[in-house]
């Protein structure tokens, strides 16, 4: 049986199904990260002392990571635009660039974590580091999740371009929406944890 | 988005590049604010203001919320409502219990 509305828009929603699906998923993600931000605010306002993020964390590395993630948001949206222009080769190049940015982000994150662990700093150290490791760790898992999806669309999933190019284009749009959300979360995590 | 002409798509890609430059500039501003000798309240306000501007750029242009279907706006509006409850309910409860 064929899956309905993978390309055509449903008459009642005006959207293809995957797009509505990803937005509902992102709504649940807002609640997940919202709960953790809420916990951070509560812990911070209730603490007698809360360290200044810049004194404890590596701001230059996090700044580089911010640029890397912003760049990856551009490359994924450029991949989608290239697919709409029927330029598959160019789209693949942009998707590889997105994957590379994700990998770069995780390598920098690993350097940051490695430095903390080598100094005996773990999530059990105090509330500041507990929230830092939890929020950045969960965000990092989302980056890895996105990279797995991009790897699939660059590998076995790329076959779809030959048979159903519009459906493939829509798939890149939906995973792009997810990737932009991951970027969006980082945009708020960066000043909240590292700079304030 | 569907049925856009080649020229329209190329115009969109120019917008994406400009948004990228704006995001890069705002990131530099965010870091610069953290080095300013201002009160915590002002630093927090400025940092969150810049983060909100950056987030809006990503949401409006990269996630195309500037021209999306009504149903998506409805979903996001409901989410925003629940998000605010989630954010402020524990805080209100905490402030109430401490009498602040």
Contacts between the chains, C-beta under 8 A, distances in Angstrom:
chain1	res1	chain2	res2	distance
A	9	B	2	7.4
A	13	B	69	7.2
A	13	B	71	5.3
A	14	B	69	4.6
A	14	B	70	7.5
A	14	B	71	6.7
A	15	B	69	5.5
A	15	B	71	6.5
A	15	B	72	7.3
A	20	B	71	6.9
A	20	B	72	7.7
A	23	B	72	5.4
A	23	B	75	5.6
A	23	B	76	7.6
A	24	B	75	6.4
A	27	B	75	5.6
A	27	B	76	7.1
A	27	B	78	7.6
A	27	B	79	4.2
A	30	B	79	5.1
A	30	B	83	5.6
A	31	B	79	7.2
A	31	B	82	6.3
A	31	B	83	6.7
A	31	B	86	6.6
A	34	B	82	8.0
A	34	B	83	4.5
A	34	B	86	4.8
A	34	B	87	6.2
A	35	B	86	5.9
A	37	B	87	6.8
A	38	B	86	5.5
A	38	B	87	4.9
A	38	B	90	5.6
A	38	B	91	7.3
A	39	B	90	7.8
A	41	B	87	7.1
A	41	B	91	6.1
A	42	B	90	5.3
A	42	B	91	6.2
A	42	B	94	5.8
A	45	B	91	6.9
A	45	B	94	7.0
A	45	B	95	8.0
A	46	B	94	6.3
A	46	B	98	8.0
A	54	B	34	5.8
A	59	B	31	6.9
A	59	B	34	7.2
A	63	B	27	6.8
A	63	B	31	5.5
A	66	B	27	5.0
A	67	B	24	6.4
A	67	B	27	6.4
A	70	B	20	6.4
A	70	B	23	4.7
A	70	B	24	6.4
A	70	B	27	6.9
A	71	B	20	7.1
A	73	B	20	7.7
A	73	B	23	7.9
A	73	B	58	6.4
A	73	B	62	5.4
A	74	B	16	5.7
A	74	B	17	7.1
A	74	B	19	7.6
A	74	B	20	4.4
A	74	B	62	7.7
A	77	B	16	5.2
A	77	B	62	5.1
A	78	B	13	6.3
A	78	B	16	6.3
A	81	B	9	5.5
A	81	B	12	6.1
A	81	B	13	5.0
A	81	B	16	7.2
A	84	B	4	6.8
A	84	B	9	5.3
A	85	B	6	6.3
A	85	B	9	5.6
A	85	B	10	7.8
A	173	B	1	8.0
A	176	B	62	7.7
A	177	B	63	5.7
A	180	B	58	5.6
A	180	B	59	7.7
A	180	B	62	4.6
A	180	B	63	4.9
A	181	B	63	7.6
A	183	B	58	5.9
A	183	B	62	7.7
A	184	B	55	5.3
A	184	B	58	5.3
A	184	B	59	6.7
A	187	B	51	5.4
A	187	B	54	4.9
A	187	B	55	5.2
A	187	B	58	6.8
A	188	B	51	5.2
A	188	B	55	6.7
A	190	B	27	8.0
A	190	B	30	7.1
A	190	B	51	7.6
A	191	B	30	5.5
A	191	B	34	7.4
A	191	B	47	3.9
A	191	B	48	7.0
A	191	B	50	7.4
A	191	B	51	5.4
A	192	B	47	7.8
A	192	B	51	7.9
A	194	B	34	7.9
A	195	B	30	6.7
A	195	B	31	7.1
A	195	B	33	7.4
A	195	B	34	3.8
A	195	B	43	7.8
A	195	B	47	5.9
A	196	B	34	7.5
A	196	B	40	7.3
A	196	B	43	6.3
A	196	B	44	5.8
A	196	B	47	6.0
